Amino acid sequence: MEIMIVISLVFAVLVLHRPITLLFQKLYIRRQAKIFITKETFYHTIVSGRIKYYNRLSLEDQHKFLFRTYLFHKSKRFHYIEVQENAEMPILISAVAVQLTFGLEKFLFNYFDDIFVIKDDYHYGVYSRPFQGHVDQTGIYLSWDNFNKGIMGLSPNCNIGLHEMAHALAYVNFITQTDEDKHFKKEFNNFSKVARPVFTDMQNGYKNLLGDYAGTNYHEFWAVSVEVFFENPVRLKHELPELYKAMTKVLNQNPLEFATNRTTIIMQQPHALKAI
């Protein structure tokens, strides 16, 4: 009899786990939506002043973008190394992560609790060359000076924030498999059918818009492709049209088709609830 009770309890937990989890997620989102409404203007001021991508979105998508940025920001611990912390730093870093995943369902990179913000180039492990950022099991690391250059467009085809978030997206989907996005994983196979031949040509000495670093290994090819996709979409589409098309599918967005809408945000709580 006791065994049957235990089995019944285990079965009930297995059956009810997902609906209960979804219920708690909905309640959490509703609670956060109410808080977000009081912060939206502040987020809009910071993001609209620095992230060009955001300013090309429609009014509804801007609202969705900011709410996702808020949720990403809230889900991480930010650590500052030899750099003075300010309020815009975690918001801008969160916004770049949201830019990358804006067409996807999963956007929080739940495996990563910690983001480390370092002043400038730094050394990591046994590598002799300095790093601008990296991703490993301990967190996401970014050089703030280089991150700023990327979002300000001071380095052509280069955005270290997008680059490292691209690594993080691949990490949670293929390495830890802790925050898998069904669309992304399915389309990445199709992306690779197009991308692998381009990567192989680069390793054999072929030069293209992506630059030599993209030929280092396939992980870097992916991250650099993300950078160029957002930073120079017109030229990427012209010079590598099949790769560009594959990028639009795997990320489920097209930077060249955004509606332009600079209208002031009207804050309405129901919109926040469907923002994710």
PAZA-558930 format. One line per field, with one value per atom (N, C-alpha, C, O, CB): residue number from 0; x, y, z negated. Coordinates in steps of 0.1 Angstrom, whole numbers. Glycine has a CB too. Layout:
<atoms>
num	[NUM_...]
x	[X_...]
y	[Y_...]
z	[Z_...]
</atoms>
This chain:
<atoms>
num	[0_0_0_0_0_1_1_1_1_1_2_2_2_2_2_3_3_3_3_3_4_4_4_4_4_5_5_5_5_5_6_6_6_6_6_7_7_7_7_7_8_8_8_8_8_9_9_9_9_9_10_10_10_10_10_11_11_11_11_11_12_12_12_12_12_13_13_13_13_13_14_14_14_14_14_15_15_15_15_15_16_16_16_16_16_17_17_17_17_17_18_18_18_18_18_19_19_19_19_19_20_20_20_20_20_21_21_21_21_21_22_22_22_22_22_23_23_23_23_23_24_24_24_24_24_25_25_25_25_25_26_26_26_26_26_27_27_27_27_27_28_28_28_28_28_29_29_29_29_29_30_30_30_30_30_31_31_31_31_31_32_32_32_32_32_33_33_33_33_33_34_34_34_34_34_35_35_35_35_35_36_36_36_36_36_37_37_37_37_37_38_38_38_38_38_39_39_39_39_39_40_40_40_40_40_41_41_41_41_41_42_42_42_42_42_43_43_43_43_43_44_44_44_44_44_45_45_45_45_45_46_46_46_46_46_47_47_47_47_47_48_48_48_48_48_49_49_49_49_49_50_50_50_50_50_51_51_51_51_51_52_52_52_52_52_53_53_53_53_53_54_54_54_54_54_55_55_55_55_55_56_56_56_56_56_57_57_57_57_57_58_58_58_58_58_59_59_59_59_59_60_60_60_60_60_61_61_61_61_61_62_62_62_62_62_63_63_63_63_63_64_64_64_64_64_65_65_65_65_65_66_66_66_66_66_67_67_67_67_67_68_68_68_68_68_69_69_69_69_69_70_70_70_70_70_71_71_71_71_71_72_72_72_72_72_73_73_73_73_73_74_74_74_74_74_75_75_75_75_75_76_76_76_76_76_77_77_77_77_77_78_78_78_78_78_79_79_79_79_79_80_80_80_80_80_81_81_81_81_81_82_82_82_82_82_83_83_83_83_83_84_84_84_84_84_85_85_85_85_85_86_86_86_86_86_87_87_87_87_87_88_88_88_88_88_89_89_89_89_89_90_90_90_90_90_91_91_91_91_91_92_92_92_92_92_93_93_93_93_93_94_94_94_94_94_95_95_95_95_95_96_96_96_96_96_97_97_97_97_97_98_98_98_98_98_99_99_99_99_99_100_100_100_100_100_101_101_101_101_101_102_102_102_102_102_103_103_103_103_103_104_104_104_104_104_105_105_105_105_105_106_106_106_106_106_107_107_107_107_107_108_108_108_108_108_109_109_109_109_109_110_110_110_110_110_111_111_111_111_111_112_112_112_112_112_113_113_113_113_113_114_114_114_114_114_115_115_115_115_115_116_116_116_116_116_117_117_117_117_117_118_118_118_118_118_119_119_119_119_119_120_120_120_120_120_121_121_121_121_121_122_122_122_122_122_123_123_123_123_123_124_124_124_124_124_125_125_125_125_125_126_126_126_126_126_127_127_127_127_127_128_128_128_128_128_129_129_129_129_129_130_130_130_130_130_131_131_131_131_131_132_132_132_132_132_133_133_133_133_133_134_134_134_134_134_135_135_135_135_135_136_136_136_136_136_137_137_137_137_137_138_138_138_138_138_139_139_139_139_139_140_140_140_140_140_141_141_141_141_141_142_142_142_142_142_143_143_143_143_143_144_144_144_144_144_145_145_145_145_145_146_146_146_146_146_147_147_147_147_147_148_148_148_148_148_149_149_149_149_149_150_150_150_150_150_151_151_151_151_151_152_152_152_152_152_153_153_153_153_153_154_154_154_154_154_155_155_155_155_155_156_156_156_156_156_157_157_157_157_157_158_158_158_158_158_159_159_159_159_159_160_160_160_160_160_161_161_161_161_161_162_162_162_162_162_163_163_163_163_163_164_164_164_164_164_165_165_165_165_165_166_166_166_166_166_167_167_167_167_167_168_168_168_168_168_169_169_169_169_169_170_170_170_170_170_171_171_171_171_171_172_172_172_172_172_173_173_173_173_173_174_174_174_174_174_175_175_175_175_175_176_176_176_176_176_177_177_177_177_177_178_178_178_178_178_179_179_179_179_179_180_180_180_180_180_181_181_181_181_181_182_182_182_182_182_183_183_183_183_183_184_184_184_184_184_185_185_185_185_185_186_186_186_186_186_187_187_187_187_187_188_188_188_188_188_189_189_189_189_189_190_190_190_190_190_191_191_191_191_191_192_192_192_192_192_193_193_193_193_193_194_194_194_194_194_195_195_195_195_195_196_196_196_196_196_197_197_197_197_197_198_198_198_198_198_199_199_199_199_199_200_200_200_200_200_201_201_201_201_201_202_202_202_202_202_203_203_203_203_203_204_204_204_204_204_205_205_205_205_205_206_206_206_206_206_207_207_207_207_207_208_208_208_208_208_209_209_209_209_209_210_210_210_210_210_211_211_211_211_211_212_212_212_212_212_213_213_213_213_213_214_214_214_214_214_215_215_215_215_215_216_216_216_216_216_217_217_217_217_217_218_218_218_218_218_219_219_219_219_219_220_220_220_220_220_221_221_221_221_221_222_222_222_222_222_223_223_223_223_223_224_224_224_224_224_225_225_225_225_225_226_226_226_226_226_227_227_227_227_227_228_228_228_228_228_229_229_229_229_229_230_230_230_230_230_231_231_231_231_231_232_232_232_232_232_233_233_233_233_233_234_234_234_234_234_235_235_235_235_235_236_236_236_236_236_237_237_237_237_237_238_238_238_238_238_239_239_239_239_239_240_240_240_240_240_241_241_241_241_241_242_242_242_242_242_243_243_243_243_243_244_244_244_244_244_245_245_245_245_245_246_246_246_246_246_247_247_247_247_247_248_248_248_248_248_249_249_249_249_249_250_250_250_250_250_251_251_251_251_251_252_252_252_252_252_253_253_253_253_253_254_254_254_254_254_255_255_255_255_255_256_256_256_256_256_257_257_257_257_257_258_258_258_258_258_259_259_259_259_259_260_260_260_260_260_261_261_261_261_261_262_262_262_262_262_263_263_263_263_263_264_264_264_264_264_265_265_265_265_265_266_266_266_266_266_267_267_267_267_267_268_268_268_268_268_269_269_269_269_269_270_270_270_270_270_271_271_271_271_271_272_272_272_272_272_273_273_273_273_273_274_274_274_274_274_275_275_275_275_275]
x	[8_0_9_6_-9_19_28_35_37_38_39_46_37_41_50_24_14_12_11_1_12_11_23_21_9_35_47_47_50_59_43_43_33_35_39_21_11_16_13_-2_23_28_39_39_34_47_58_51_55_67_41_34_27_27_23_21_14_24_21_7_36_46_50_52_58_53_57_46_50_60_34_23_20_18_10_21_17_29_27_11_41_53_52_54_66_50_50_39_42_49_26_16_18_15_2_23_26_37_36_30_47_59_54_57_70_45_40_31_31_32_24_15_24_21_6_34_43_50_52_54_54_60_51_55_65_38_28_26_26_15_25_24_36_35_22_48_60_60_63_72_56_56_46_49_53_35_24_30_28_12_36_42_53_53_47_62_72_67_73_83_56_51_46_48_39_40_36_48_47_28_58_70_77_81_81_77_83_77_84_83_64_57_63_63_42_67_73_87_92_73_93_107_109_120_115_98_99_105_113_86_101_106_121_129_100_126_140_148_158_143_143_149_149_159_141_137_136_147_153_122_149_158_172_180_158_176_190_191_201_193_182_183_182_189_173_172_170_182_184_157_189_201_213_223_204_213_226_224_234_232_212_210_202_190_203_209_202_191_181_212_194_185_171_161_190_171_159_150_138_162_157_150_144_136_160_147_141_128_122_151_126_114_101_101_116_90_77_75_82_66_64_61_59_64_49_51_48_60_62_37_69_81_91_99_88_91_99_95_104_98_82_77_82_86_62_80_84_99_104_81_107_122_126_134_128_119_123_119_126_116_108_104_113_116_89_117_127_140_147_129_144_156_156_165_159_144_142_143_150_129_137_137_151_155_127_158_172_181_188_178_180_187_185_194_184_172_168_173_175_153_175_179_194_198_174_202_217_223_217_223_234_243_254_262_248_256_266_278_276_261_290_302_311_313_309_317_325_339_342_319_348_362_370_371_368_376_384_377_383_397_364_356_345_339_349_342_332_318_314_333_310_296_287_289_291_278_268_255_255_272_244_231_228_221_220_235_233_240_235_237_250_258_250_249_270_244_236_224_221_231_218_207_212_205_200_223_228_233_230_239_239_244_232_232_253_222_209_203_197_200_202_196_203_196_196_216_223_220_218_238_218_214_200_198_215_191_178_177_169_169_186_187_189_183_198_199_202_191_188_214_184_174_159_150_174_158_145_135_123_146_139_130_128_120_135_134_133_124_121_147_120_112_120_116_104_131_140_151_157_147_152_161_169_176_153_167_173_186_193_164_190_203_204_213_215_194_192_204_206_181_213_225_234_241_233_234_244_237_228_249_242_237_246_241_237_258_268_274_277_280_274_281_292_289_270_304_315_319_321_327_319_322_336_339_312_346_360_363_358_369_372_374_379_373_384_389_395_399_395_407_408_413_419_425_423_418_423_429_427_412_437_442_434_429_457_433_425_432_436_411_433_439_453_461_431_457_471_473_484_474_463_464_472_471_450_481_490_483_486_502_474_468_457_451_461_455_444_430_428_446_421_407_399_402_401_388_378_366_358_375_364_353_354_362_340_347_347_335_329_360_332_321_326_332_308_324_328_318_308_342_320_310_308_298_315_317_315_307_303_329_305_297_301_308_299_295_298_307_304_284_318_328_328_329_342_328_328_338_338_314_346_354_345_339_366_343_333_338_329_332_351_355_352_347_370_355_352_337_332_359_329_315_309_301_308_314_310_313_305_316_325_329_319_316_343_315_306_292_287_304_286_273_273_263_266_285_286_290_290_296_293_296_310_313_287_319_333_342_353_338_338_346_338_329_351_341_333_331_341_340_319_315_318_319_322_321_325_316_314_340_310_302_304_298_287_313_318_306_306_329_296_285_277_274_276_274_267_275_270_264_288_297_297_295_312_298_298_284_283_303_274_260_257_249_250_263_261_268_262_268_280_286_277_275_300_271_263_250_246_259_244_233_236_228_227_247_251_254_251_264_260_264_252_252_271_241_230_221_214_221_223_215_222_216_212_236_243_253_256_250_257_267_260_261_278_254_247_232_227_246_227_213_203_194_212_205_197_186_177_206_188_178_175_177_182_171_171_159_147_170_161_151_148_157_154_136_133_136_141_119_131_133_148_152_126_155_170_177_185_176_175_182_178_187_178_165_161_167_173_146_167_172_187_193_166_194_208_214_225_214_208_212_211_220_204_201_199_209_215_185_212_222_235_243_223_239_252_254_265_254_243_244_249_256_230_245_250_263_272_240_265_276_289_300_274_288_300_308_320_295_302_310_317_329_301_311_317_329_340_307_327_338_349_361_332_346_357_365_377_351_358_365_374_386_355_370_378_391_401_370_389_401_411_422_396_406_414_420_426_407_418_424_415_419_435_402_393_389_386_380_390_387_373_368_397_366_353_350_359_342_338_334_336_339_320_335_336_350_351_332_360_374_380_374_373_393_402_398_398_416_393_391_379_379_387_370_359_363_356_348_375_380_388_393_389_389_397_391_398_397_378_371_356_352_373_348_334_326_316_327_330_324_326_316_330_338_340_334_329_355_333_326_311_306_326_305_291_290_281_286_299_298_301_294_308_310_313_302_299_327_296_284_273_267_279_271_261_264_256_259_277_281_278_272_296_283_281_267_262_290_259_245_237_229_238_241_234_242_235_234_255_262_263_265_276_263_264_255_260_279_242_233_232_231_220_233_232_243_241_232_255_267_267_270_280_263_263_253_256_259_241_231_236_233_218_244_249_260_260_254_269_281_279_285_293_271_269_254_250_277_246_232_226_216_225_231_226_229_221_232_241_244_235_230_259_232_223_209_203_223_204_191_191_181_187_201_202_202_196_214_208_209_195_191_218_187_174_165_156_168_167_159_163_154_160_176_180_177_174_195_178_175_160_156_184_153_139_137_127_131_146_144_152_162_148_149_156_158_149_147_170_173_170_168_188_168_165_150_146_171_142_127_120_108_122_128_121_113_117_132_102_94_100_105_79_100_105_94_84_112_95_85_92_96_74_92_99_89_92_109_76_66_69_75_52_66_68_60_49_64_66_60_48_49_70_37_25_24_24_12_25_26_13_4_33_11_-1_3_9_-11_-1_3_0_8_-4_-12_-14_-4_-1_-28_2_13_25_31_17_28_39_37_47_42_25_22_25_28_8_23_26_39_43_15_48_60_70_79_66_69_79_75_83_82]
y	[-12_0_13_22_0_13_24_26_38_22_15_16_23_31_3_19_24_39_47_17_43_58_65_76_60_60_66_68_78_59_57_57_67_75_43_68_78_92_101_76_94_108_112_123_109_102_105_108_117_93_100_102_115_122_91_119_132_144_154_134_142_153_154_165_150_143_143_149_157_129_145_150_165_173_142_169_183_193_205_183_188_196_208_219_188_204_214_224_236_208_220_231_239_251_224_234_242_252_263_233_247_256_267_279_248_264_274_284_296_268_279_288_298_310_280_293_302_312_324_294_308_317_328_340_309_325_335_345_357_328_340_348_357_369_340_352_360_371_382_351_368_377_389_400_371_385_395_405_417_388_399_407_416_428_398_411_419_430_440_410_426_436_449_460_430_447_459_467_479_454_461_468_475_486_459_468_473_486_495_463_487_499_512_522_498_510_522_525_536_520_516_518_520_522_506_518_518_531_530_515_542_555_556_560_567_551_551_542_546_547_530_521_526_525_507_532_538_549_549_544_557_568_563_568_577_553_547_539_542_538_531_522_530_528_511_539_547_556_559_555_560_568_561_568_576_548_541_529_525_536_523_511_515_516_500_516_520_510_513_521_497_486_489_488_473_494_496_507_506_500_517_529_526_534_540_515_511_502_498_504_498_489_497_509_482_490_496_499_494_486_506_510_498_497_519_488_476_468_463_468_467_459_466_460_457_479_487_483_481_502_482_479_465_462_480_455_442_441_434_433_449_449_453_447_458_464_469_460_459_483_453_444_432_427_439_427_416_421_414_411_433_439_439_436_453_443_444_430_429_450_420_407_401_394_398_403_398_405_398_401_418_425_419_417_440_417_412_398_394_413_390_376_374_363_368_385_384_391_401_389_387_394_400_393_385_413_420_423_428_433_420_422_432_430_409_441_452_451_452_466_450_448_459_461_434_468_479_489_496_474_489_499_504_496_492_517_523_519_522_538_513_509_521_531_500_520_530_524_512_542_531_524_520_510_534_526_523_510_503_534_506_494_481_476_492_477_464_465_455_460_477_478_477_470_492_483_483_469_464_493_462_449_439_431_444_441_433_436_427_436_448_452_445_441_467_444_438_423_417_440_417_403_401_391_397_410_410_412_406_420_421_423_410_407_434_403_390_381_374_384_379_369_374_367_363_386_392_384_385_406_376_368_354_346_366_351_338_338_348_333_326_325_325_332_311_318_318_329_330_304_337_349_352_361_361_344_347_341_344_343_331_324_319_323_333_311_308_301_302_299_295_289_299_296_281_311_321_330_338_329_330_339_352_362_332_351_361_367_360_356_381_388_396_404_396_395_402_414_411_393_426_437_442_446_449_442_445_457_460_433_466_479_478_485_486_470_470_456_446_480_455_441_435_441_443_422_414_401_397_412_395_381_371_372_381_359_348_335_332_348_327_314_315_323_306_305_304_312_312_289_319_326_338_345_329_340_352_365_376_349_363_375_380_372_372_393_399_396_394_414_395_392_405_413_381_406_416_411_419_422_398_391_376_372_397_369_354_349_356_348_336_330_316_309_328_313_299_295_302_299_284_279_288_287_266_298_307_320_326_311_322_334_340_334_345_352_360_371_379_365_373_384_394_390_377_407_417_428_432_423_433_445_457_459_445_466_477_487_492_484_490_499_494_501_502_481_475_474_475_462_471_470_483_484_466_494_508_511_517_518_507_510_503_508_505_491_483_489_490_469_493_499_513_518_499_520_533_532_543_541_520_519_524_528_526_524_529_519_522_534_506_496_489_481_485_491_485_470_463_488_466_452_445_432_444_453_447_452_464_450_442_445_434_424_447_437_426_421_409_431_430_425_415_404_437_417_408_395_384_414_397_385_376_364_390_381_372_367_356_380_374_369_358_349_381_359_348_335_324_352_337_325_320_307_329_329_324_317_307_336_322_316_301_292_324_300_286_278_266_287_283_276_270_258_285_278_273_263_255_284_264_255_242_231_262_242_231_224_213_234_232_227_223_211_237_232_229_224_216_241_228_224_227_220_209_239_243_253_255_249_260_270_269_279_284_257_254_261_261_239_267_273_264_262_288_259_249_254_247_244_266_272_274_270_286_279_281_268_268_288_258_245_239_233_236_240_234_241_235_234_254_262_263_265_276_260_261_250_252_259_238_228_233_230_215_240_245_256_258_250_265_275_269_274_283_258_252_246_246_241_242_237_248_245_232_260_272_277_280_283_277_284_275_280_287_262_253_255_256_239_255_257_270_271_255_281_294_293_299_305_287_286_278_281_279_267_258_266_265_246_274_282_292_295_290_298_307_301_307_314_289_281_278_275_269_277_274_287_287_267_299_311_321_332_308_318_327_338_336_319_351_363_368_367_374_372_378_388_392_367_394_404_401_409_408_388_384_386_387_369_386_388_375_365_398_376_364_357_345_368_365_359_349_340_370_351_342_329_319_348_328_315_307_297_317_313_307_293_283_315_293_280_283_295_274_273_274_282_289_261_282_290_305_312_286_308_322_327_338_325_317_320_324_334_308_317_319_333_341_309_336_348_360_371_348_359_370_372_384_368_361_363_370_378_349_368_376_391_399_370_394_408_415_425_409_409_415_415_424_407_405_405_417_423_392_421_433_446_456_432_446_458_462_474_456_453_456_447_440_455_447_438_440_430_439_452_455_448_442_470_450_445_429_422_450_424_409_403_393_406_409_404_405_396_412_415_417_407_401_431_405_397_382_374_403_379_366_364_361_362_364_364_352_353_366_340_328_327_322_316_332_332_342_339_336_354_364_358_359_376_351_345_334_333_338_326_316_323_317_307_334_341_347_346_353_352_357_345_348_363_333_322_317_314_311_315_310_319_314_306_332_342_347_355_354_343_346_362_367_340_369_383_388_381_391_399_405_420_428_403_424_438_448_460_440_443_452_454_461_447_448_449_455_453_435_461_467_480_487_471_481_493_504_502_491_516_528_535_539_538_536_542_548_541_532_562_569_575_584_579_571_576_574_563_571_583_581_569_567_594_562_549_553_562_541_546_548_535_524_549_538_526_520_527_531_508_501_487_479_500_483_471_458_450_469_457_445_442_430_446_452_450_443_434_463_447_440_425_418_447_421_407_399_387_406_405_397_400_396_399_408_412_401_402_423_390_380_370_360_373]
z	[0_0_0_7_-12_-9_-9_4_8_-21_10_23_34_41_28_34_43_41_50_42_28_25_30_36_10_28_32_48_53_28_54_69_74_83_75_67_71_69_77_63_58_56_66_71_42_69_80_93_100_81_97_109_109_120_111_98_97_99_106_84_93_95_109_114_86_116_130_139_148_134_136_145_143_152_142_130_127_127_126_113_128_128_138_135_129_151_161_159_160_175_158_156_144_144_155_133_121_124_120_109_131_135_143_141_142_153_162_154_157_173_145_137_129_129_127_122_115_124_120_107_136_146_149_150_158_152_155_144_146_159_132_120_119_115_107_121_120_130_127_122_143_153_150_153_167_145_142_131_132_137_121_110_116_112_99_124_130_139_141_137_146_156_148_154_163_137_129_124_124_116_121_117_129_128_110_140_152_156_161_163_155_160_153_159_156_141_134_138_135_119_146_150_165_170_145_172_187_193_202_193_188_193_191_200_186_180_177_186_192_162_188_198_212_219_197_216_229_231_242_231_222_223_225_234_210_218_219_232_240_208_235_247_260_269_247_261_273_276_288_272_266_268_273_278_256_272_275_285_292_263_286_294_306_305_285_317_330_334_339_341_332_335_329_335_330_316_309_316_316_294_321_326_340_345_328_346_359_357_366_367_344_341_341_339_328_343_342_327_318_347_324_310_302_291_310_307_299_297_286_307_307_305_296_289_319_296_286_272_263_288_269_256_253_241_256_262_260_257_248_272_265_263_249_243_274_245_231_220_210_229_221_211_210_200_213_222_222_216_209_237_219_214_199_192_220_194_179_173_163_176_179_174_174_165_181_185_186_175_168_200_174_164_150_142_164_147_134_131_120_132_142_140_138_136_152_139_138_127_122_151_123_113_121_128_102_120_128_118_107_134_123_115_123_135_112_116_122_118_106_119_127_124_130_142_130_121_125_134_142_132_132_140_131_123_153_131_123_127_139_122_119_122_124_116_111_133_134_139_143_144_138_140_154_157_136_164_178_182_192_187_175_180_181_191_170_170_171_181_187_157_182_191_205_213_189_209_223_226_237_225_217_219_221_230_208_213_214_227_233_202_232_244_256_265_246_256_267_267_278_266_256_255_261_269_241_258_263_278_285_255_283_297_305_315_300_300_306_306_317_300_295_294_296_293_280_302_302_310_308_309_320_327_322_327_341_310_304_292_286_300_288_276_263_254_276_263_251_253_263_250_242_244_231_230_248_220_207_205_195_196_213_211_197_189_215_192_178_172_160_177_180_174_167_157_184_173_169_159_162_181_146_136_135_130_122_140_137_150_160_129_151_162_156_146_170_161_156_166_177_153_160_169_165_153_167_174_172_180_191_176_175_181_195_204_172_198_211_214_208_212_225_228_216_207_240_216_204_209_220_194_200_203_196_185_199_203_198_201_212_206_190_191_196_192_200_204_209_222_228_212_227_240_238_228_245_248_248_253_248_256_262_268_258_251_282_258_249_254_266_248_245_248_247_239_239_255_254_247_242_268_247_241_242_251_246_234_236_228_220_232_231_224_219_227_233_206_202_191_189_196_184_175_163_156_170_161_149_152_143_144_165_168_182_190_158_184_197_193_183_203_200_197_209_220_195_205_215_211_200_218_221_219_222_233_228_212_213_224_231_200_225_235_249_257_234_251_264_267_278_266_256_257_262_271_244_256_260_274_281_251_279_293_302_313_295_298_306_308_319_301_297_298_304_308_284_303_309_324_331_301_329_343_346_358_352_336_339_345_349_326_344_350_361_358_339_374_385_384_381_398_385_385_372_371_396_361_349_337_336_345_330_318_308_309_322_299_289_281_277_280_278_270_278_272_267_291_299_301_301_313_302_304_292_294_306_280_268_265_261_256_268_266_276_273_267_288_298_293_294_311_286_280_269_267_274_261_250_255_249_241_266_271_276_273_283_283_287_275_275_296_264_252_245_242_243_244_236_245_239_232_258_267_270_271_279_271_276_266_266_288_256_246_234_230_243_227_215_217_209_205_229_232_221_218_236_215_203_206_199_193_218_222_237_244_217_241_255_262_257_257_273_281_293_301_286_294_304_318_327_303_321_334_337_348_335_328_330_333_343_318_325_327_340_347_315_344_356_368_377_358_368_379_380_390_379_368_369_378_384_354_378_388_402_410_386_405_419_421_432_421_411_412_415_424_399_409_411_425_430_400_431_445_454_464_449_451_459_454_462_458_440_434_435_437_420_434_434_446_445_432_458_470_471_475_483_466_465_456_459_461_444_434_440_438_421_447_452_463_463_459_471_481_474_479_490_463_455_450_450_444_445_440_451_448_432_463_474_480_491_485_474_478_485_489_487_487_493_484_472_497_489_482_484_496_485_474_476_465_457_476_465_456_441_433_458_437_423_417_405_422_425_420_415_413_409_413_410_397_396_410_387_374_375_367_364_384_385_390_388_395_396_401_390_393_413_378_367_364_364_355_361_359_361_363_344_361_364_354_357_366_341_331_333_332_317_337_340_353_355_341_363_375_372_378_385_363_359_353_357_350_343_336_345_343_324_354_363_373_376_370_377_386_380_386_390_367_360_359_362_345_356_356_370_370_353_380_394_398_405_404_394_397_392_399_391_380_375_378_380_360_379_381_395_398_375_405_419_427_436_423_425_431_446_454_425_451_465_473_483_468_468_475_474_483_470_462_460_470_476_446_471_480_495_503_479_498_512_515_526_514_506_509_505_512_501_495_491_489_478_478_500_498_492_484_512_495_489_474_466_496_470_456_449_438_453_455_449_447_436_458_457_456_445_438_470_444_434_420_410_435_418_406_402_390_406_412_409_404_396_422_409_405_391_383_415_388_376_364_353_376_366_356_357_348_357_367_369_369_363_358_376_377_389_393_364_394_406_403_404_419_400_397_408_405_394_420_431_433_442_444_425_427_415_413_430_406_394_398_407_384_392_393_385_374_389_390_383_376_382_393_363_354_342_333_350_342_331_322_314_336_322_314_299_296_317_290_276_271_275_268_263_257_249_240_249_251_243_234_239_251_221_212_208_203_199_212_209_204_211_222_192_186_195_196_173_201_209_219_222_216_225_235_229_235_241_216_210_208_208_196_206_203_215_214_199_227_239_245_257_250_238_243_245_254_235_237_239_249_251_225]
</atoms>
